[in-house]
Amino acid sequence: MKIDVTKIEGYSEMSAEEKLAALESYTIPDPDYTGYVKKDAFDKAASEAAEWKRKHNALLSEEEQKKAAQEEELNGLRATVAAMNREKDIAQYKAGYIAMGYSEQLAQQTAEAFVDGDNKTVFANQKAFLEAHDTALKANLMAATPAPPSGSGGNQAWTVAKIMAVKDTSERQRLIDENLQLFQ
């Protein structure tokens, strides 16, 4: 602990010998320990409290001990049931999302978010699914679109009479081959 030399009058003007004499005669006030508990008193109180607790637990009736054990077991079972219900709900929602066309990973994430009430993730996953679905749908539609009919007529609807009226033999044969369904 440092000594507060400002409490010694004229300390700054004193010579070294005077300062030494002043410091040797200086008395430090006793610290204020109000609010503190001595260690031995605290240890005694803590051991007494532990003893009383042990006595109290020993005095509990067998029925109360059974009741406490049952309550603890019941709380454990409730937690297990809640976890199982959560897993069941996730599995049901995941199956529904997969049936809609979600990938397995996206369905799992979306089902977990739905069960947990995380709507932000549910909507983000739904947006991602719809974008992927729309892209795949457009690709399928483009692949399934028939090629436009060839020939000089462009979008001309050919009939048997029109094809037979074509004078060029090779062109007429090509039109017959392309429109074979008309000749059956």
Biotite code that builds the C-alpha atoms (Angstrom):
import biotite.structure as struc

atoms = struc.array([
    struc.Atom([0.000, 0.000, 0.000], chain_id="A", res_id=1, res_name="MET", atom_name="CA", element="C"),
    struc.Atom([1.287, 3.482, -0.832], chain_id="A", res_id=2, res_name="LYS", atom_name="CA", element="C"),
    struc.Atom([1.487, 6.240, 1.699], chain_id="A", res_id=3, res_name="ILE", atom_name="CA", element="C"),
    struc.Atom([-0.375, 9.394, 0.744], chain_id="A", res_id=4, res_name="ASP", atom_name="CA", element="C"),
    struc.Atom([2.299, 12.051, 1.288], chain_id="A", res_id=5, res_name="VAL", atom_name="CA", element="C"),
    struc.Atom([-0.183, 14.870, 0.633], chain_id="A", res_id=6, res_name="THR", atom_name="CA", element="C"),
    struc.Atom([-1.558, 14.236, 4.121], chain_id="A", res_id=7, res_name="LYS", atom_name="CA", element="C"),
    struc.Atom([1.827, 15.102, 5.677], chain_id="A", res_id=8, res_name="ILE", atom_name="CA", element="C"),
    struc.Atom([2.093, 18.880, 6.064], chain_id="A", res_id=9, res_name="GLU", atom_name="CA", element="C"),
    struc.Atom([5.063, 20.495, 4.335], chain_id="A", res_id=10, res_name="GLY", atom_name="CA", element="C"),
    struc.Atom([6.407, 17.212, 2.984], chain_id="A", res_id=11, res_name="TYR", atom_name="CA", element="C"),
    struc.Atom([7.540, 18.713, -0.317], chain_id="A", res_id=12, res_name="SER", atom_name="CA", element="C"),
    struc.Atom([9.738, 21.353, 1.419], chain_id="A", res_id=13, res_name="GLU", atom_name="CA", element="C"),
    struc.Atom([11.356, 18.877, 3.883], chain_id="A", res_id=14, res_name="MET", atom_name="CA", element="C"),
    struc.Atom([14.922, 17.614, 3.588], chain_id="A", res_id=15, res_name="SER", atom_name="CA", element="C"),
    struc.Atom([15.604, 13.932, 3.111], chain_id="A", res_id=16, res_name="ALA", atom_name="CA", element="C"),
    struc.Atom([16.236, 13.361, 6.848], chain_id="A", res_id=17, res_name="GLU", atom_name="CA", element="C"),
    struc.Atom([13.026, 15.197, 7.792], chain_id="A", res_id=18, res_name="GLU", atom_name="CA", element="C"),
    struc.Atom([11.046, 13.187, 5.198], chain_id="A", res_id=19, res_name="LYS", atom_name="CA", element="C"),
    struc.Atom([12.447, 9.945, 6.636], chain_id="A", res_id=20, res_name="LEU", atom_name="CA", element="C"),
    struc.Atom([11.539, 10.993, 10.179], chain_id="A", res_id=21, res_name="ALA", atom_name="CA", element="C"),
    struc.Atom([8.035, 12.069, 9.045], chain_id="A", res_id=22, res_name="ALA", atom_name="CA", element="C"),
    struc.Atom([7.459, 8.766, 7.279], chain_id="A", res_id=23, res_name="LEU", atom_name="CA", element="C"),
    struc.Atom([8.679, 6.760, 10.284], chain_id="A", res_id=24, res_name="GLU", atom_name="CA", element="C"),
    struc.Atom([6.250, 8.554, 12.577], chain_id="A", res_id=25, res_name="SER", atom_name="CA", element="C"),
    struc.Atom([3.340, 8.378, 10.124], chain_id="A", res_id=26, res_name="TYR", atom_name="CA", element="C"),
    struc.Atom([0.547, 5.992, 11.164], chain_id="A", res_id=27, res_name="THR", atom_name="CA", element="C"),
    struc.Atom([-1.704, 4.382, 8.582], chain_id="A", res_id=28, res_name="ILE", atom_name="CA", element="C"),
    struc.Atom([-5.389, 4.260, 9.575], chain_id="A", res_id=29, res_name="PRO", atom_name="CA", element="C"),
    struc.Atom([-6.963, 0.809, 9.925], chain_id="A", res_id=30, res_name="ASP", atom_name="CA", element="C"),
    struc.Atom([-8.990, -0.249, 6.851], chain_id="A", res_id=31, res_name="PRO", atom_name="CA", element="C"),
    struc.Atom([-12.772, -0.372, 7.055], chain_id="A", res_id=32, res_name="ASP", atom_name="CA", element="C"),
    struc.Atom([-13.838, -4.017, 6.949], chain_id="A", res_id=33, res_name="TYR", atom_name="CA", element="C"),
    struc.Atom([-17.568, -3.411, 7.369], chain_id="A", res_id=34, res_name="THR", atom_name="CA", element="C"),
    struc.Atom([-19.508, -5.654, 5.041], chain_id="A", res_id=35, res_name="GLY", atom_name="CA", element="C"),
    struc.Atom([-16.783, -8.327, 5.014], chain_id="A", res_id=36, res_name="TYR", atom_name="CA", element="C"),
    struc.Atom([-17.071, -11.704, 6.747], chain_id="A", res_id=37, res_name="VAL", atom_name="CA", element="C"),
    struc.Atom([-14.081, -13.426, 8.218], chain_id="A", res_id=38, res_name="LYS", atom_name="CA", element="C"),
    struc.Atom([-13.115, -16.624, 6.419], chain_id="A", res_id=39, res_name="LYS", atom_name="CA", element="C"),
    struc.Atom([-13.442, -18.855, 9.454], chain_id="A", res_id=40, res_name="ASP", atom_name="CA", element="C"),
    struc.Atom([-16.956, -17.499, 10.170], chain_id="A", res_id=41, res_name="ALA", atom_name="CA", element="C"),
    struc.Atom([-17.984, -18.037, 6.545], chain_id="A", res_id=42, res_name="PHE", atom_name="CA", element="C"),
    struc.Atom([-16.595, -21.575, 6.478], chain_id="A", res_id=43, res_name="ASP", atom_name="CA", element="C"),
    struc.Atom([-18.464, -22.389, 9.692], chain_id="A", res_id=44, res_name="LYS", atom_name="CA", element="C"),
    struc.Atom([-21.760, -21.031, 8.286], chain_id="A", res_id=45, res_name="ALA", atom_name="CA", element="C"),
    struc.Atom([-21.310, -22.928, 5.001], chain_id="A", res_id=46, res_name="ALA", atom_name="CA", element="C"),
    struc.Atom([-20.649, -26.223, 6.769], chain_id="A", res_id=47, res_name="SER", atom_name="CA", element="C"),
    struc.Atom([-23.660, -25.694, 9.044], chain_id="A", res_id=48, res_name="GLU", atom_name="CA", element="C"),
    struc.Atom([-25.873, -25.013, 6.000], chain_id="A", res_id=49, res_name="ALA", atom_name="CA", element="C"),
    struc.Atom([-24.619, -28.176, 4.318], chain_id="A", res_id=50, res_name="ALA", atom_name="CA", element="C"),
    struc.Atom([-25.322, -30.150, 7.489], chain_id="A", res_id=51, res_name="GLU", atom_name="CA", element="C"),
    struc.Atom([-28.871, -28.777, 7.701], chain_id="A", res_id=52, res_name="TRP", atom_name="CA", element="C"),
    struc.Atom([-29.476, -29.630, 4.062], chain_id="A", res_id=53, res_name="LYS", atom_name="CA", element="C"),
    struc.Atom([-28.248, -33.186, 4.623], chain_id="A", res_id=54, res_name="ARG", atom_name="CA", element="C"),
    struc.Atom([-30.531, -33.509, 7.666], chain_id="A", res_id=55, res_name="LYS", atom_name="CA", element="C"),
    struc.Atom([-33.479, -32.110, 5.702], chain_id="A", res_id=56, res_name="HIS", atom_name="CA", element="C"),
    struc.Atom([-32.973, -34.570, 2.852], chain_id="A", res_id=57, res_name="ASN", atom_name="CA", element="C"),
    struc.Atom([-32.722, -37.408, 5.361], chain_id="A", res_id=58, res_name="ALA", atom_name="CA", element="C"),
    struc.Atom([-35.986, -36.303, 6.952], chain_id="A", res_id=59, res_name="LEU", atom_name="CA", element="C"),
    struc.Atom([-37.861, -36.271, 3.653], chain_id="A", res_id=60, res_name="LEU", atom_name="CA", element="C"),
    struc.Atom([-40.301, -39.077, 3.646], chain_id="A", res_id=61, res_name="SER", atom_name="CA", element="C"),
    struc.Atom([-39.824, -41.975, 1.313], chain_id="A", res_id=62, res_name="GLU", atom_name="CA", element="C"),
    struc.Atom([-42.971, -40.886, -0.507], chain_id="A", res_id=63, res_name="GLU", atom_name="CA", element="C"),
    struc.Atom([-41.570, -37.409, -1.176], chain_id="A", res_id=64, res_name="GLU", atom_name="CA", element="C"),
    struc.Atom([-38.339, -38.926, -2.468], chain_id="A", res_id=65, res_name="GLN", atom_name="CA", element="C"),
    struc.Atom([-40.341, -41.174, -4.814], chain_id="A", res_id=66, res_name="LYS", atom_name="CA", element="C"),
    struc.Atom([-42.382, -38.191, -5.945], chain_id="A", res_id=67, res_name="LYS", atom_name="CA", element="C"),
    struc.Atom([-39.215, -36.216, -6.732], chain_id="A", res_id=68, res_name="ALA", atom_name="CA", element="C"),
    struc.Atom([-37.764, -39.168, -8.663], chain_id="A", res_id=69, res_name="ALA", atom_name="CA", element="C"),
    struc.Atom([-41.016, -39.596, -10.621], chain_id="A", res_id=70, res_name="GLN", atom_name="CA", element="C"),
    struc.Atom([-41.098, -35.893, -11.444], chain_id="A", res_id=71, res_name="GLU", atom_name="CA", element="C"),
    struc.Atom([-37.532, -36.070, -12.737], chain_id="A", res_id=72, res_name="GLU", atom_name="CA", element="C"),
    struc.Atom([-38.344, -39.148, -14.839], chain_id="A", res_id=73, res_name="GLU", atom_name="CA", element="C"),
    struc.Atom([-41.521, -37.501, -16.154], chain_id="A", res_id=74, res_name="LEU", atom_name="CA", element="C"),
    struc.Atom([-39.565, -34.411, -17.236], chain_id="A", res_id=75, res_name="ASN", atom_name="CA", element="C"),
    struc.Atom([-37.096, -36.657, -19.069], chain_id="A", res_id=76, res_name="GLY", atom_name="CA", element="C"),
    struc.Atom([-39.929, -38.486, -20.845], chain_id="A", res_id=77, res_name="LEU", atom_name="CA", element="C"),
    struc.Atom([-41.557, -35.193, -21.828], chain_id="A", res_id=78, res_name="ARG", atom_name="CA", element="C"),
    struc.Atom([-38.308, -34.030, -23.399], chain_id="A", res_id=79, res_name="ALA", atom_name="CA", element="C"),
    struc.Atom([-37.992, -37.335, -25.283], chain_id="A", res_id=80, res_name="THR", atom_name="CA", element="C"),
    struc.Atom([-41.570, -37.122, -26.577], chain_id="A", res_id=81, res_name="VAL", atom_name="CA", element="C"),
    struc.Atom([-41.051, -33.531, -27.690], chain_id="A", res_id=82, res_name="ALA", atom_name="CA", element="C"),
    struc.Atom([-37.892, -34.523, -29.597], chain_id="A", res_id=83, res_name="ALA", atom_name="CA", element="C"),
    struc.Atom([-39.679, -37.476, -31.222], chain_id="A", res_id=84, res_name="MET", atom_name="CA", element="C"),
    struc.Atom([-42.650, -35.296, -32.224], chain_id="A", res_id=85, res_name="ASN", atom_name="CA", element="C"),
    struc.Atom([-40.257, -32.789, -33.780], chain_id="A", res_id=86, res_name="ARG", atom_name="CA", element="C"),
    struc.Atom([-38.534, -35.531, -35.803], chain_id="A", res_id=87, res_name="GLU", atom_name="CA", element="C"),
    struc.Atom([-41.917, -36.941, -36.890], chain_id="A", res_id=88, res_name="LYS", atom_name="CA", element="C"),
    struc.Atom([-43.103, -33.514, -38.021], chain_id="A", res_id=89, res_name="ASP", atom_name="CA", element="C"),
    struc.Atom([-39.845, -32.903, -39.914], chain_id="A", res_id=90, res_name="ILE", atom_name="CA", element="C"),
    struc.Atom([-40.180, -36.287, -41.665], chain_id="A", res_id=91, res_name="ALA", atom_name="CA", element="C"),
    struc.Atom([-43.787, -35.553, -42.682], chain_id="A", res_id=92, res_name="GLN", atom_name="CA", element="C"),
    struc.Atom([-42.997, -32.096, -44.036], chain_id="A", res_id=93, res_name="TYR", atom_name="CA", element="C"),
    struc.Atom([-39.871, -33.369, -45.784], chain_id="A", res_id=94, res_name="LYS", atom_name="CA", element="C"),
    struc.Atom([-41.939, -36.037, -47.565], chain_id="A", res_id=95, res_name="ALA", atom_name="CA", element="C"),
    struc.Atom([-44.405, -33.365, -48.654], chain_id="A", res_id=96, res_name="GLY", atom_name="CA", element="C"),
    struc.Atom([-41.662, -31.117, -50.000], chain_id="A", res_id=97, res_name="TYR", atom_name="CA", element="C"),
    struc.Atom([-40.041, -34.018, -51.864], chain_id="A", res_id=98, res_name="ILE", atom_name="CA", element="C"),
    struc.Atom([-43.437, -34.880, -53.374], chain_id="A", res_id=99, res_name="ALA", atom_name="CA", element="C"),
    struc.Atom([-43.638, -31.286, -54.656], chain_id="A", res_id=100, res_name="MET", atom_name="CA", element="C"),
    struc.Atom([-40.283, -31.718, -56.375], chain_id="A", res_id=101, res_name="GLY", atom_name="CA", element="C"),
    struc.Atom([-37.821, -30.323, -53.838], chain_id="A", res_id=102, res_name="TYR", atom_name="CA", element="C"),
    struc.Atom([-34.374, -31.906, -53.698], chain_id="A", res_id=103, res_name="SER", atom_name="CA", element="C"),
    struc.Atom([-33.833, -34.059, -50.622], chain_id="A", res_id=104, res_name="GLU", atom_name="CA", element="C"),
    struc.Atom([-31.383, -31.608, -49.051], chain_id="A", res_id=105, res_name="GLN", atom_name="CA", element="C"),
    struc.Atom([-33.597, -28.578, -49.694], chain_id="A", res_id=106, res_name="LEU", atom_name="CA", element="C"),
    struc.Atom([-36.646, -30.487, -48.422], chain_id="A", res_id=107, res_name="ALA", atom_name="CA", element="C"),
    struc.Atom([-34.806, -31.372, -45.181], chain_id="A", res_id=108, res_name="GLN", atom_name="CA", element="C"),
    struc.Atom([-33.690, -27.773, -44.600], chain_id="A", res_id=109, res_name="GLN", atom_name="CA", element="C"),
    struc.Atom([-37.139, -26.386, -45.368], chain_id="A", res_id=110, res_name="THR", atom_name="CA", element="C"),
    struc.Atom([-38.933, -28.921, -43.144], chain_id="A", res_id=111, res_name="ALA", atom_name="CA", element="C"),
    struc.Atom([-36.610, -28.194, -40.201], chain_id="A", res_id=112, res_name="GLU", atom_name="CA", element="C"),
    struc.Atom([-37.062, -24.449, -40.666], chain_id="A", res_id=113, res_name="ALA", atom_name="CA", element="C"),
    struc.Atom([-40.850, -24.880, -40.896], chain_id="A", res_id=114, res_name="PHE", atom_name="CA", element="C"),
    struc.Atom([-41.021, -26.928, -37.687], chain_id="A", res_id=115, res_name="VAL", atom_name="CA", element="C"),
    struc.Atom([-38.725, -24.458, -35.889], chain_id="A", res_id=116, res_name="ASP", atom_name="CA", element="C"),
    struc.Atom([-40.845, -21.507, -37.061], chain_id="A", res_id=117, res_name="GLY", atom_name="CA", element="C"),
    struc.Atom([-38.029, -19.976, -39.146], chain_id="A", res_id=118, res_name="ASP", atom_name="CA", element="C"),
    struc.Atom([-40.205, -18.422, -41.855], chain_id="A", res_id=119, res_name="ASN", atom_name="CA", element="C"),
    struc.Atom([-37.317, -16.480, -43.364], chain_id="A", res_id=120, res_name="LYS", atom_name="CA", element="C"),
    struc.Atom([-35.530, -19.723, -44.298], chain_id="A", res_id=121, res_name="THR", atom_name="CA", element="C"),
    struc.Atom([-38.771, -21.357, -45.482], chain_id="A", res_id=122, res_name="VAL", atom_name="CA", element="C"),
    struc.Atom([-39.478, -18.487, -47.879], chain_id="A", res_id=123, res_name="PHE", atom_name="CA", element="C"),
    struc.Atom([-35.871, -18.331, -49.099], chain_id="A", res_id=124, res_name="ALA", atom_name="CA", element="C"),
    struc.Atom([-35.897, -22.076, -49.822], chain_id="A", res_id=125, res_name="ASN", atom_name="CA", element="C"),
    struc.Atom([-39.266, -21.816, -51.536], chain_id="A", res_id=126, res_name="GLN", atom_name="CA", element="C"),
    struc.Atom([-37.927, -19.020, -53.754], chain_id="A", res_id=127, res_name="LYS", atom_name="CA", element="C"),
    struc.Atom([-34.862, -21.110, -54.649], chain_id="A", res_id=128, res_name="ALA", atom_name="CA", element="C"),
    struc.Atom([-37.076, -24.102, -55.469], chain_id="A", res_id=129, res_name="PHE", atom_name="CA", element="C"),
    struc.Atom([-39.422, -22.051, -57.655], chain_id="A", res_id=130, res_name="LEU", atom_name="CA", element="C"),
    struc.Atom([-36.530, -20.523, -59.586], chain_id="A", res_id=131, res_name="GLU", atom_name="CA", element="C"),
    struc.Atom([-34.986, -23.951, -60.225], chain_id="A", res_id=132, res_name="ALA", atom_name="CA", element="C"),
    struc.Atom([-38.407, -25.379, -61.113], chain_id="A", res_id=133, res_name="HIS", atom_name="CA", element="C"),
    struc.Atom([-39.159, -22.557, -63.559], chain_id="A", res_id=134, res_name="ASP", atom_name="CA", element="C"),
    struc.Atom([-35.770, -22.969, -65.239], chain_id="A", res_id=135, res_name="THR", atom_name="CA", element="C"),
    struc.Atom([-36.296, -26.721, -65.633], chain_id="A", res_id=136, res_name="ALA", atom_name="CA", element="C"),
    struc.Atom([-39.849, -26.199, -66.911], chain_id="A", res_id=137, res_name="LEU", atom_name="CA", element="C"),
    struc.Atom([-38.693, -23.721, -69.552], chain_id="A", res_id=138, res_name="LYS", atom_name="CA", element="C"),
    struc.Atom([-35.974, -26.122, -70.656], chain_id="A", res_id=139, res_name="ALA", atom_name="CA", element="C"),
    struc.Atom([-38.502, -28.977, -70.945], chain_id="A", res_id=140, res_name="ASN", atom_name="CA", element="C"),
    struc.Atom([-40.919, -26.816, -72.907], chain_id="A", res_id=141, res_name="LEU", atom_name="CA", element="C"),
    struc.Atom([-38.190, -25.746, -75.307], chain_id="A", res_id=142, res_name="MET", atom_name="CA", element="C"),
    struc.Atom([-37.103, -29.349, -75.821], chain_id="A", res_id=143, res_name="ALA", atom_name="CA", element="C"),
    struc.Atom([-40.691, -30.459, -76.468], chain_id="A", res_id=144, res_name="ALA", atom_name="CA", element="C"),
    struc.Atom([-41.453, -27.654, -78.921], chain_id="A", res_id=145, res_name="THR", atom_name="CA", element="C"),
    struc.Atom([-41.667, -29.089, -82.452], chain_id="A", res_id=146, res_name="PRO", atom_name="CA", element="C"),
    struc.Atom([-39.523, -27.601, -85.151], chain_id="A", res_id=147, res_name="ALA", atom_name="CA", element="C"),
    struc.Atom([-41.414, -25.354, -87.536], chain_id="A", res_id=148, res_name="PRO", atom_name="CA", element="C"),
    struc.Atom([-42.276, -26.970, -90.860], chain_id="A", res_id=149, res_name="PRO", atom_name="CA", element="C"),
    struc.Atom([-39.727, -26.450, -93.551], chain_id="A", res_id=150, res_name="SER", atom_name="CA", element="C"),
    struc.Atom([-40.378, -25.478, -97.088], chain_id="A", res_id=151, res_name="GLY", atom_name="CA", element="C"),
    struc.Atom([-41.142, -22.420, -99.059], chain_id="A", res_id=152, res_name="SER", atom_name="CA", element="C"),
    struc.Atom([-44.511, -21.927, -97.410], chain_id="A", res_id=153, res_name="GLY", atom_name="CA", element="C"),
    struc.Atom([-43.202, -21.282, -93.909], chain_id="A", res_id=154, res_name="GLY", atom_name="CA", element="C"),
    struc.Atom([-46.188, -21.901, -91.648], chain_id="A", res_id=155, res_name="ASN", atom_name="CA", element="C"),
    struc.Atom([-48.312, -23.177, -94.547], chain_id="A", res_id=156, res_name="GLN", atom_name="CA", element="C"),
    struc.Atom([-50.684, -26.004, -93.601], chain_id="A", res_id=157, res_name="ALA", atom_name="CA", element="C"),
    struc.Atom([-50.111, -28.763, -96.132], chain_id="A", res_id=158, res_name="TRP", atom_name="CA", element="C"),
    struc.Atom([-52.901, -30.889, -97.476], chain_id="A", res_id=159, res_name="THR", atom_name="CA", element="C"),
    struc.Atom([-52.693, -33.878, -99.789], chain_id="A", res_id=160, res_name="VAL", atom_name="CA", element="C"),
    struc.Atom([-53.974, -31.751, -102.683], chain_id="A", res_id=161, res_name="ALA", atom_name="CA", element="C"),
    struc.Atom([-51.399, -29.004, -102.125], chain_id="A", res_id=162, res_name="LYS", atom_name="CA", element="C"),
    struc.Atom([-48.540, -31.481, -101.891], chain_id="A", res_id=163, res_name="ILE", atom_name="CA", element="C"),
    struc.Atom([-49.633, -33.264, -105.073], chain_id="A", res_id=164, res_name="MET", atom_name="CA", element="C"),
    struc.Atom([-49.843, -29.892, -106.825], chain_id="A", res_id=165, res_name="ALA", atom_name="CA", element="C"),
    struc.Atom([-46.108, -29.266, -106.321], chain_id="A", res_id=166, res_name="VAL", atom_name="CA", element="C"),
    struc.Atom([-44.458, -29.701, -109.736], chain_id="A", res_id=167, res_name="LYS", atom_name="CA", element="C"),
    struc.Atom([-40.886, -30.419, -108.595], chain_id="A", res_id=168, res_name="ASP", atom_name="CA", element="C"),
    struc.Atom([-40.725, -34.177, -107.980], chain_id="A", res_id=169, res_name="THR", atom_name="CA", element="C"),
    struc.Atom([-37.948, -34.108, -105.396], chain_id="A", res_id=170, res_name="SER", atom_name="CA", element="C"),
    struc.Atom([-39.671, -31.301, -103.473], chain_id="A", res_id=171, res_name="GLU", atom_name="CA", element="C"),
    struc.Atom([-43.019, -33.155, -103.647], chain_id="A", res_id=172, res_name="ARG", atom_name="CA", element="C"),
    struc.Atom([-41.343, -36.344, -102.320], chain_id="A", res_id=173, res_name="GLN", atom_name="CA", element="C"),
    struc.Atom([-39.736, -34.400, -99.459], chain_id="A", res_id=174, res_name="ARG", atom_name="CA", element="C"),
    struc.Atom([-43.134, -32.904, -98.505], chain_id="A", res_id=175, res_name="LEU", atom_name="CA", element="C"),
    struc.Atom([-44.739, -36.351, -98.601], chain_id="A", res_id=176, res_name="ILE", atom_name="CA", element="C"),
    struc.Atom([-42.015, -37.689, -96.290], chain_id="A", res_id=177, res_name="ASP", atom_name="CA", element="C"),
    struc.Atom([-42.449, -34.775, -93.869], chain_id="A", res_id=178, res_name="GLU", atom_name="CA", element="C"),
    struc.Atom([-46.246, -35.024, -93.874], chain_id="A", res_id=179, res_name="ASN", atom_name="CA", element="C"),
    struc.Atom([-46.641, -38.792, -94.070], chain_id="A", res_id=180, res_name="LEU", atom_name="CA", element="C"),
    struc.Atom([-49.531, -38.701, -91.585], chain_id="A", res_id=181, res_name="GLN", atom_name="CA", element="C"),
    struc.Atom([-51.684, -37.036, -94.261], chain_id="A", res_id=182, res_name="LEU", atom_name="CA", element="C"),
    struc.Atom([-51.307, -40.038, -96.549], chain_id="A", res_id=183, res_name="PHE", atom_name="CA", element="C"),
    struc.Atom([-52.414, -42.743, -94.115], chain_id="A", res_id=184, res_name="GLN", atom_name="CA", element="C"),
])
